[in-house]
Amino acid sequence: MAKGVVKERGSSCIIAVDVVPGAKKTELGKVNLWRGALQVKIAAQPREGEANDELVRFLAERLSIPKDSVRITKGGTSRHKSISISAPKEKVERLLGVGKC
């Protein structure tokens, strides 16, 4: 488990994500401790926003929240993204498996 992957911002939180598009299936990967980012493998290609849409759908489903509660705030065209999630930090850490060490 990594410390610092999820940062609290009021009633929301921000997570750093490293996206791996074109995977066989969409799933959580390992945590990059050096970057403090969660790897997410995406079963979509990075064209016309397909991978971004799949990332938002996957995170919303995994966290049991509406898709509009998950927003890409930085890195829309990059593999390294910042994601704003309208959910409590503790819930995000628990459901993504990135709680405190």
N, C-alpha and C positions, 0 to 999 in steps of 0.2 A: 504494500500500500504506500502511496506517496503522500507526502505532506505538501500542502500548498497548491494542489491542482485546482481546487475549488476555492474561489475567493468570494466572500460575502459582499454584496452591494445593496444595502437596505433590505428590502423584502425579497430581493432577487440574488442571484449569484452569477459569477463569470467563471467559465472553465476554458482552459487552453486545450485545443484538440489538434492532433496531427492526423490528417486524413490520408488513407491509402485507397485510392479509387481503383476500380476494376478487379476487386477481390471476388472469390467464388461466392461468398455470402457476406451479408452485413453483420458485423459482430464487433464487440469490444476487443481491443488488442492489449498490449502491455502499456505500462506507464513509463514514459521517458523521464527519469529522475533528473537528468541534467537540465532538460528544458522545463520540467514541471508540467508536462502535457500528457493527456490521455490519447492513445492511438485508437482510431476507429477505422476498421476496414469496411469499405463501402462497395456493395455489389452494383455499382453504376459507374458509368464513364463520366469524366469531367468535361462534358460538353453541354452547352445550353442549360447549365444549372442542374443537370440531372443528379450529380453527386451531392450537391448542396441540398437539394430537395430530399434525397434519400437520407442524408445525415440528420436533417431536422425531423423527418418522420420517425426515424429509428430512435433518436433521443427522446422525443415526445412519448412514443410508445413504451420505451424502457422505463421512463419516469412516471407513466400514467398521468400525463398532463396534456392539454390541448396543443396542437401544433403551433398555434399563434403565441404560445408561452415560451417558445424556443426561437431565438433570433441570432443569426450570424452578424456580429458587430464589427469584426475585422477579418480580413483575409478571404473575402468572397471569391477571389480567383487564385488563391494560394492553397497549398496543402496545410499550412499552419494557420489556424483560425482561432478567434475568440468567440465564444458562444455565451449569450445572455440567456439565463433560464429563470423564469418567474416561478420559483419554488424554493423552499427552505434549504439552506446549505446542508443540513444534516441528512435530509431526504436524498439530495443529489449524491452526496458522498456514499451513503449506504447503498443506493440502487445502482450506482456505477462502480462500486467497489474501490473507491479512491479515498477512503477515510484517513484519519490521522494515524501516524506510525505508532 
